[in-house]
């Protein structure tokens, strides 16, 4: 069995930035420490319910409009989300982030979502802009696998088994890295 520090090292090596959990009716999201630091620009926001505009405070100005539109769309319809965009790190560096997640009604019928942010900067040239993923990804086996993993991750998180949660997160991050390479110029 892997230790928590080994698990965290593996997740970091896979490019994991952090995770998100969103309550659509409330219009609020929870970010873990890594996501709050890079995407919101404030580590102190980790674990606190925050609105989308705060959670995405460091998204590159040229990407904000289409990223917010994609998130609003999936918040209405549910289902998978896979978008790659740029963020401005506190250092001024531009980082590429893959947001992969799944939104679905919970047991009460309220839309909830869970996902992860993966840093894909290493797989792309910093000066190149790649448009958002194509809307029709359902035929791609890796996209389907990622969607199933997101559902499994949501169920496992509810079970409280942190070891299984880390395993499925590692699988998701590997799938995300492969998908990011497929969409790199």
Protein Blocks (a to p, Z undefined) as FASTA:
>chain_A
ZZfklmmmmmmmnopabdcdddfknopacddfklmmmmnopaklgopacdfklmmmmgcf
klmmmmmmmmmmmmmngpadddddddddfkopacdddddddddddfkopacdddddddfk
lmpcfkbccddddfblmlpmklmmmmmmmmmmmmmmmnopaklmmmmmmmmmmmmmmmmm
mmpZZ
